[in-house]
Amino acid sequence: MSAVIRPYGDTTGDGMVQTSFTLPVPAGKRADGAALQLAAAMGLDPAMLVHARPVGAGHTFFVVYGRVRHLVDLDAVRVTERDYPLLSAAAVNAAVRRRLRRKLTVVGACVGTDAHTVGIDAILNLKGVAGEKGLEYYRELSVTNLGAQVPVPDLVAAAGGADAVLVSQVVTQRDAHLHNVRELAAAFRARPGRRPLLIVGGPRFDEAMAADLGVDRIFGRGTTPREVASYLVHRLAS
C-alpha cells in the first residue's frame, strides 16, 4: 500500500482542503478578492470563498475551500509515540505503593498570564475528562492544583518536594507558552536540591520540543488523565 497520500474532501484523493484566516481589511468585495489572492498563493487552485464575516473594525474572517497538489509522505512523518504501558487506576496505585512506599506528589498550575484552567483541571480534578477520572481520583497520588495565572517563582516555591510539576499553557500569542516554559525550566534548574519531573501540555506545543524547552515530557491535545498517570509511574515508580 502506498505511503503517499493526498487530502480528502468530496472524493478520495481529490486534494480538497479547507482553511481559515483573518485579514486586516474591512469586509466587502475588495476583502473577498484579497482572500482569494492569498488562497491562490497558498496553492489552492481553484480556490472558493465559502465564508466571510467582519470581525471588529477593519478586519474580516474568511473560510476558503480548494484543491492542492501537495502530497503527504507517511514514511517521512515523525511523531512522539507513547513509550510506556497504559495502566489502570488500580495498577497505578499498586505501582506507587510498591515502589515508592509513599504517595506520589503532583503540583499543577497555569503559569504567567494564562487563565485557561480547562486543560489542567481536566487532568487533575476528580471529574476528569472524556469519561476518565482526574489524578485526584488516584488514592496514591497527592495532588495540588494551584489554578490560573501563577507566577513561575510562586510555582517553584509551592512545588517544594513534589515529585512532578504539571503546567498547562493555552495562551500562545507571541509564543508566550514557549517563553513561560523556558522560564519555568530555568527556575527549577537554578533551585537547589532535586528537580521534580517537569511536564507541560497544551494544544500548540510540539511534543518533540521537550528537550529544547528543558522539560521531561510534552503532552498535546487529547491527552487523558490515565496517560499522564501512567507516565508518572513509568518515570517515578517503575
Salt bridges, closest charged atoms under 4 A:
ASP83 OD1 - ARG217 NH1 3.36
ASP114 OD1 - HIS116 ND1 3.09
GLU140 OE2 - ARG97 NH1 3.59
ASP163 OD2 - ARG102 NH1 2.88
ASP163 OD1 - ARG194 NH2 3.97
GLU183 OE1 - HIS179 NE2 3.91
ASP212 OD2 - ARG182 NH2 2.67
ASP216 OD2 - ARG195 NH1 3.01
ASP216 OD1 - ARG235 NH2 3.84
